[in-house]
């Protein structure tokens, strides 16, 4: 009987990642067979990739609950007990800076920006700018939670400043700045920062974890956009150029290697695992420093915490390798064939479905939605929230694809989107606003960024009159803005239904 319960538990746990990845698989199969009417490029690699994605997602979620969430909440609680606001703010800055500076998506965009700008934008300079902005943003969010200020007092002026700097910035930097803001929130950073925010709000008397505990991820998206826009204004209007660095060339060589031929060799496995480990080592080092040196306390339940982090690392590695092996090549080839077909109808449908399915499978969204469900004690359903977020991302990417096709300036869409967001922020229930900003920031992570970037560059490369550099970027921004609109709209609708007497879970 006990064995049967264990088997059922394992099957239930495995079904969740299968359910999360299933939409992407369905979209790929339907478009490849019925729309494009072409055979799959490598069915063995695709099958192996899907298996690795499901296994990796299972391990990742298991590790979050074992290690990342308990450690983050525990650290926040200990800092509050010490009552030293300086250390709490410093902790938020260092943790976020160390995570963002090593974030692969930030590195990839910085490399591309240096090449496109012909050295005006420095790879290292851009990464430091984004990481510093992310660190300051999380510190600002922690200060807001500590003081108990309404989140809109910070976010609305921030987005008004984004609109102003958009008009001042050179056109070459606008899409890059919006995309840089989207990629600061990584698969590891989002769960840890969320755990810190919730732990902080739970430890301060009079604070509501649902209202004051969320919002840190939203801050981490907003401030980098402002900083990168300012950095771009200085870089383009100063007249100086930065020579392309040797570091850039070496990174390009490393990141361009992808094994698309089937089985991974032992050497490639070790190298790629080491690179994944390298990406999170600054974050782990920062955590250990604050736990052992600043707080001078041993890690509680160290064995469980270490096991949890190892599962997160292993799961993330398998997940990324599965994407490289199966879904990325398929997504790129499908984007190419769709643009070659000349059918705008199918391009729009593909953009919507790939945006929706990517969001459903995004580990950062899964992690934060589960935390929201837990903190709200089930009143906010994780699966329903993810569907609402996915609908926003899908709508945003479809509009972004339309923008590339028509060649319209990106700021027209983005500024209109932010104005709607500002209005909804004032009208929405207080509890839903930080949740909307956090889920909007978490959409652009491991799955969405590479696939959406490939779609944007693929469209811009194959449509006459479009530049893949100035027109191809920007879809990440659309994927960040429109979930804010759908989630806050969801909150307003839920409040309306509750007033009518419908007390079901929202």
Legacy VTK file of the C-alpha trace (Angstrom):
# vtk DataFile Version 3.0
C-alpha trace
ASCII
DATASET POLYDATA
POINTS 506 float
0.000 0.000 0.000
2.837 2.380 0.939
4.623 1.538 -2.324
1.455 2.243 -4.310
1.155 5.664 -2.663
4.800 6.409 -3.499
4.304 5.403 -7.134
1.180 7.571 -7.371
3.087 10.481 -5.828
5.920 10.131 -8.373
3.467 9.872 -11.284
1.612 12.970 -10.051
4.884 14.891 -9.661
6.017 13.866 -13.153
2.678 14.768 -14.725
3.127 18.462 -13.810
6.231 19.033 -16.013
4.656 16.905 -18.771
1.542 19.103 -18.645
3.710 22.246 -18.703
5.725 21.201 -21.784
2.795 19.638 -23.652
1.527 22.926 -25.216
4.905 23.596 -26.892
4.994 20.035 -28.245
1.441 20.304 -29.608
2.162 23.660 -31.292
5.353 22.279 -32.858
3.682 19.105 -34.161
0.607 20.875 -35.565
2.596 23.553 -37.391
5.307 21.204 -38.634
2.948 18.564 -40.031
-0.277 20.384 -40.951
0.806 23.972 -41.690
4.366 23.760 -43.005
3.874 20.163 -44.186
7.533 19.346 -43.653
9.153 16.422 -41.824
10.796 16.993 -38.447
14.517 17.782 -38.940
15.735 15.192 -36.387
13.085 13.187 -34.565
15.640 11.455 -32.304
17.128 14.750 -31.091
13.660 16.212 -30.632
12.487 13.227 -28.545
15.662 13.269 -26.444
15.292 17.016 -25.919
11.703 16.698 -24.720
12.717 13.937 -22.293
15.508 16.134 -20.861
13.156 19.119 -20.549
10.580 17.122 -18.571
13.210 15.528 -16.321
14.965 18.842 -15.769
11.747 20.653 -14.879
10.844 17.908 -12.385
14.242 18.189 -10.624
14.171 22.004 -10.740
10.797 22.264 -8.964
11.812 19.655 -6.394
15.004 21.573 -5.643
13.195 24.899 -5.247
10.985 23.533 -2.476
13.889 21.758 -0.771
16.570 24.450 -0.931
15.946 27.827 -2.549
12.638 28.832 -0.934
13.521 27.789 2.652
16.981 29.398 2.478
15.715 32.696 1.033
12.918 33.033 3.566
15.245 32.006 6.397
17.846 34.632 5.468
15.203 37.361 5.276
13.832 36.341 8.700
17.306 36.427 10.302
18.078 39.868 8.894
14.770 41.243 10.199
15.492 39.796 13.649
18.827 41.630 13.680
16.978 44.834 12.784
19.793 46.200 10.604
18.214 47.782 7.532
21.614 48.477 5.934
22.515 44.784 5.838
19.090 43.863 4.453
19.461 46.385 1.617
23.080 45.350 0.967
22.014 41.712 0.891
19.354 42.439 -1.739
21.816 44.369 -3.898
24.663 41.824 -3.752
22.411 38.803 -4.311
20.777 40.343 -7.377
23.973 41.849 -8.817
25.834 38.536 -8.551
22.971 36.677 -10.217
22.402 39.143 -13.069
26.076 39.712 -13.960
26.409 35.980 -14.721
22.982 35.559 -16.337
23.505 33.895 -19.772
20.639 35.840 -21.374
22.167 39.162 -20.242
25.565 38.080 -21.589
24.052 37.067 -24.929
22.267 40.414 -25.358
25.391 42.347 -24.294
27.496 40.523 -26.897
24.960 41.277 -29.614
24.692 44.921 -28.501
28.454 45.448 -28.695
28.556 44.004 -32.204
25.533 45.950 -33.454
26.678 49.267 -31.975
30.170 48.846 -33.485
31.748 49.148 -30.058
29.739 52.107 -28.739
28.025 49.776 -26.264
30.564 47.765 -24.271
29.722 44.145 -23.478
31.084 44.392 -19.928
29.793 47.941 -19.442
26.253 46.935 -20.389
26.322 43.873 -18.113
27.552 45.952 -15.162
24.874 48.577 -15.894
22.085 45.974 -15.988
23.360 44.132 -12.903
23.763 47.361 -10.897
20.270 48.490 -11.862
18.840 45.090 -10.910
20.610 45.184 -7.542
19.434 48.722 -6.767
15.909 47.796 -7.862
15.675 44.868 -5.444
17.113 47.018 -2.632
14.469 49.646 -3.426
11.793 46.934 -3.367
13.041 45.689 0.018
12.938 49.259 1.359
9.359 49.589 0.099
8.362 46.339 1.836
10.092 47.396 5.069
8.389 50.802 5.151
5.031 49.386 4.018
4.556 51.914 1.201
2.036 51.161 -1.570
3.906 49.786 -4.563
2.310 52.163 -7.074
4.061 55.132 -5.413
7.321 53.706 -6.780
6.261 51.988 -9.998
4.158 54.729 -11.601
6.915 57.408 -11.391
9.366 54.775 -12.651
7.338 53.993 -15.753
6.687 57.678 -16.408
10.475 58.149 -16.342
10.825 55.259 -18.825
8.412 57.008 -21.196
10.364 60.280 -20.916
13.784 58.654 -21.485
12.373 56.747 -24.466
11.862 60.046 -26.302
15.402 61.168 -25.425
17.190 57.943 -26.357
18.695 57.165 -29.775
16.518 54.760 -31.755
19.295 52.151 -31.773
19.120 51.726 -27.984
15.352 51.673 -27.315
14.576 48.018 -28.130
17.827 46.915 -26.462
16.935 48.771 -23.250
13.465 47.201 -23.057
14.892 43.734 -23.734
17.674 44.212 -21.155
15.035 44.954 -18.530
13.224 41.750 -19.406
16.227 39.421 -19.131
17.440 40.548 -15.688
14.999 38.175 -14.014
16.453 34.686 -14.432
15.182 31.252 -13.511
17.283 31.218 -10.324
16.895 34.896 -9.390
13.085 34.986 -9.524
12.424 32.205 -6.959
15.146 33.421 -4.585
14.151 37.109 -4.729
10.494 36.094 -4.301
11.378 33.980 -1.261
13.320 36.909 0.252
10.418 39.314 -0.298
7.838 36.948 1.181
10.136 36.074 4.092
10.735 39.759 4.796
7.031 40.660 4.766
6.176 37.614 6.894
8.737 38.614 9.528
7.630 42.244 9.991
4.603 42.804 12.200
1.703 44.425 10.384
2.883 43.483 6.884
0.767 41.420 4.491
2.997 38.896 2.621
0.627 38.919 -0.358
0.798 42.729 -0.731
4.256 43.633 0.621
5.981 40.301 -0.108
5.721 40.478 -3.900
6.896 43.206 -6.268
10.689 42.803 -6.083
10.828 41.163 -9.517
8.797 44.041 -10.966
11.343 46.541 -9.612
14.153 44.449 -11.145
12.583 44.885 -14.596
11.815 48.613 -14.366
15.118 50.107 -13.209
17.401 48.354 -15.755
15.338 49.864 -18.598
16.010 53.364 -17.212
19.714 52.662 -16.588
20.360 51.101 -20.003
18.530 53.950 -21.752
20.737 56.434 -19.883
23.832 54.389 -20.701
22.846 54.354 -24.376
22.263 58.127 -24.427
25.776 58.693 -23.042
27.334 56.118 -25.374
25.748 57.451 -28.571
25.848 61.176 -27.847
29.354 61.295 -26.373
30.932 60.420 -29.729
33.284 57.902 -28.156
33.528 54.269 -29.180
34.678 51.301 -27.202
36.857 48.830 -29.078
35.529 45.312 -29.319
37.153 43.280 -26.569
38.970 39.992 -26.741
36.552 38.788 -24.052
33.631 39.222 -26.427
35.200 37.033 -29.078
35.930 34.291 -26.588
32.366 34.333 -25.264
30.935 34.215 -28.773
33.048 31.171 -29.505
31.794 29.433 -26.389
28.146 30.292 -26.664
27.904 29.433 -30.341
28.629 25.789 -29.720
25.459 23.769 -29.599
25.153 20.062 -30.021
22.281 19.442 -32.432
23.352 16.011 -33.656
21.726 13.728 -31.115
23.584 12.165 -28.203
25.785 14.468 -26.139
29.390 13.392 -25.635
30.821 13.093 -22.102
33.143 16.034 -22.683
30.285 18.291 -23.784
28.196 17.236 -20.789
30.975 18.122 -18.344
31.734 21.446 -20.038
28.097 22.518 -20.210
27.443 21.448 -16.615
30.504 23.453 -15.531
29.194 26.496 -17.416
25.805 26.158 -15.682
27.600 25.853 -12.341
29.647 28.943 -13.194
26.471 30.923 -13.835
25.103 30.366 -10.320
28.402 30.368 -8.367
28.375 34.161 -7.755
24.889 33.790 -6.296
25.872 30.846 -4.101
29.015 32.684 -2.969
26.974 35.747 -1.978
24.518 33.600 -0.001
27.322 31.816 1.855
29.048 35.134 2.641
25.955 36.650 4.228
24.995 33.455 6.057
28.441 32.545 7.420
30.299 35.883 7.630
27.655 38.574 8.177
25.093 36.590 10.188
27.751 34.194 11.557
25.318 31.303 11.587
25.544 27.808 10.186
23.204 26.938 7.336
20.114 25.335 8.910
19.422 21.797 7.695
22.498 22.122 5.471
22.138 18.674 3.888
18.627 19.369 2.642
19.554 22.879 1.415
22.623 21.609 -0.478
20.589 18.767 -2.002
17.941 21.284 -3.072
20.499 23.533 -4.783
22.078 20.536 -6.498
18.667 19.467 -7.816
18.005 23.023 -9.054
21.399 23.094 -10.783
20.965 19.631 -12.307
17.390 20.343 -13.356
18.305 23.664 -14.954
21.215 22.035 -16.816
19.056 19.200 -18.191
16.288 21.662 -19.067
18.620 23.942 -21.063
20.281 21.001 -22.827
16.854 19.693 -23.762
15.943 23.061 -25.254
19.173 23.177 -27.274
18.802 19.610 -28.447
15.153 19.661 -29.446
13.037 22.784 -29.314
15.419 25.616 -30.250
16.403 24.182 -33.657
12.782 23.316 -34.362
11.602 26.799 -33.389
14.223 28.516 -35.563
13.430 26.388 -38.609
9.694 26.968 -38.166
10.206 30.748 -37.928
12.250 30.621 -41.143
9.692 28.576 -43.091
6.800 30.727 -41.871
8.424 33.930 -43.104
9.277 32.237 -46.404
5.649 31.161 -46.859
4.522 34.785 -46.997
1.356 34.047 -44.989
0.827 36.722 -42.328
-2.163 34.770 -41.031
-0.025 31.812 -39.948
2.769 34.048 -38.612
0.302 35.729 -36.237
-1.191 32.411 -35.129
2.270 30.913 -34.568
3.402 34.002 -32.610
0.376 33.769 -30.316
0.626 30.011 -29.723
4.396 29.929 -29.214
4.125 32.834 -26.744
1.351 31.081 -24.833
3.042 27.677 -24.739
6.469 29.091 -23.797
4.968 30.897 -20.818
3.156 27.798 -19.578
6.505 25.927 -19.599
8.595 28.789 -18.132
10.195 27.568 -14.852
10.340 31.066 -13.328
6.587 31.562 -13.874
5.837 28.121 -12.440
7.930 28.882 -9.356
6.469 32.306 -8.629
2.857 31.248 -9.284
3.216 28.336 -6.864
4.572 30.746 -4.244
1.652 33.126 -4.839
-0.811 30.251 -4.405
0.941 29.213 -1.186
1.040 32.717 0.324
-2.584 33.422 -0.659
-3.554 30.085 0.959
-5.075 28.891 -2.301
-7.302 31.913 -2.963
-5.191 32.659 -6.068
-4.979 29.505 -8.145
-1.517 28.866 -9.622
-2.759 27.278 -12.846
-5.368 29.973 -13.550
-2.808 32.708 -12.900
-0.358 31.096 -15.344
-3.069 30.921 -18.005
-3.791 34.643 -17.570
-0.069 35.494 -17.748
0.356 33.257 -20.818
-2.534 35.024 -22.556
-0.790 38.356 -21.962
2.543 37.121 -23.300
0.876 35.589 -26.352
-0.954 38.836 -27.107
2.214 40.865 -26.633
4.347 38.690 -28.906
1.653 38.729 -31.600
1.555 42.541 -31.506
5.359 42.615 -31.453
5.473 40.413 -34.552
2.977 42.739 -36.225
5.246 45.661 -35.348
8.188 43.956 -37.082
6.080 43.112 -40.144
4.760 46.670 -40.538
8.025 48.372 -39.550
6.326 50.689 -37.032
8.539 52.318 -34.345
8.632 50.234 -31.171
8.040 53.184 -28.833
4.503 53.706 -30.168
3.433 50.273 -28.913
5.508 50.264 -25.731
4.481 53.719 -24.532
0.818 52.946 -25.230
1.231 49.721 -23.251
2.855 51.495 -20.299
0.124 54.157 -20.222
-2.482 51.393 -19.971
-0.415 49.737 -17.230
-0.257 53.000 -15.244
-4.051 53.451 -15.425
-4.694 49.808 -14.420
-2.227 50.138 -11.526
-4.436 52.876 -10.067
-7.679 50.947 -10.664
-6.646 47.410 -9.631
-7.112 45.757 -6.220
-4.083 46.412 -4.042
-3.116 42.741 -3.741
-2.920 42.085 -7.497
-0.554 44.953 -8.443
2.750 43.506 -7.095
1.720 40.058 -8.375
1.144 41.487 -11.862
4.539 43.212 -11.952
6.336 40.118 -10.642
4.716 37.683 -13.067
5.291 40.128 -15.933
8.983 40.250 -15.071
9.292 36.480 -14.682
7.891 35.720 -18.152
11.171 36.516 -19.905
13.484 33.758 -18.749
14.956 30.410 -19.792
12.372 29.267 -22.352
10.845 32.488 -23.628
13.951 34.612 -24.279
15.766 32.325 -26.755
12.657 31.207 -28.658
11.134 34.683 -28.849
14.461 36.270 -29.833
14.852 33.674 -32.579
11.348 34.497 -33.828
11.984 38.259 -33.876
15.348 38.034 -35.639
13.950 35.408 -38.030
11.080 37.719 -39.018
13.302 40.785 -39.407
15.891 38.829 -41.415
13.378 37.531 -43.957
11.069 40.538 -44.435
12.325 43.031 -47.046
13.235 46.431 -45.622
13.677 45.203 -42.043
16.960 45.288 -40.127
17.484 42.212 -37.903
19.307 44.353 -35.321
17.067 47.417 -34.988
13.805 45.608 -35.821
14.526 42.074 -34.566
14.860 43.005 -30.895
11.954 44.187 -28.760
9.706 41.124 -28.551
10.965 40.482 -25.015
9.609 43.897 -24.024
6.190 43.007 -25.451
6.317 39.736 -23.506
6.918 41.705 -20.282
4.372 44.504 -20.677
1.176 42.748 -21.736
1.016 40.218 -18.849
0.782 43.240 -16.541
-2.368 44.275 -18.394
-3.993 40.823 -18.370
-3.155 40.054 -14.715
-4.421 43.409 -13.422
-7.471 43.062 -15.651
-7.971 39.612 -14.113
-7.788 41.173 -10.646
-10.355 43.840 -11.510
-12.707 41.217 -12.980
-12.287 38.951 -9.932
-13.142 41.831 -7.584
-16.248 42.591 -9.650
-17.368 38.935 -9.456
-16.758 38.818 -5.705
-18.918 41.892 -5.223
-21.684 40.042 -7.076
-21.425 37.192 -4.583
-19.187 34.751 -6.458
-16.768 33.552 -3.756
-14.991 30.877 -5.722
-11.195 30.891 -5.871
-9.777 33.375 -8.366
LINES 1 507
506 0 1 2 3 4 5 6 7 8 9 10 11 12 13 14 15 16 17 18 19 20 21 22 23 24 25 26 27 28 29 30 31 32 33 34 35 36 37 38 39 40 41 42 43 44 45 46 47 48 49 50 51 52 53 54 55 56 57 58 59 60 61 62 63 64 65 66 67 68 69 70 71 72 73 74 75 76 77 78 79 80 81 82 83 84 85 86 87 88 89 90 91 92 93 94 95 96 97 98 99 100 101 102 103 104 105 106 107 108 109 110 111 112 113 114 115 116 117 118 119 120 121 122 123 124 125 126 127 128 129 130 131 132 133 134 135 136 137 138 139 140 141 142 143 144 145 146 147 148 149 150 151 152 153 154 155 156 157 158 159 160 161 162 163 164 165 166 167 168 169 170 171 172 173 174 175 176 177 178 179 180 181 182 183 184 185 186 187 188 189 190 191 192 193 194 195 196 197 198 199 200 201 202 203 204 205 206 207 208 209 210 211 212 213 214 215 216 217 218 219 220 221 222 223 224 225 226 227 228 229 230 231 232 233 234 235 236 237 238 239 240 241 242 243 244 245 246 247 248 249 250 251 252 253 254 255 256 257 258 259 260 261 262 263 264 265 266 267 268 269 270 271 272 273 274 275 276 277 278 279 280 281 282 283 284 285 286 287 288 289 290 291 292 293 294 295 296 297 298 299 300 301 302 303 304 305 306 307 308 309 310 311 312 313 314 315 316 317 318 319 320 321 322 323 324 325 326 327 328 329 330 331 332 333 334 335 336 337 338 339 340 341 342 343 344 345 346 347 348 349 350 351 352 353 354 355 356 357 358 359 360 361 362 363 364 365 366 367 368 369 370 371 372 373 374 375 376 377 378 379 380 381 382 383 384 385 386 387 388 389 390 391 392 393 394 395 396 397 398 399 400 401 402 403 404 405 406 407 408 409 410 411 412 413 414 415 416 417 418 419 420 421 422 423 424 425 426 427 428 429 430 431 432 433 434 435 436 437 438 439 440 441 442 443 444 445 446 447 448 449 450 451 452 453 454 455 456 457 458 459 460 461 462 463 464 465 466 467 468 469 470 471 472 473 474 475 476 477 478 479 480 481 482 483 484 485 486 487 488 489 490 491 492 493 494 495 496 497 498 499 500 501 502 503 504 505
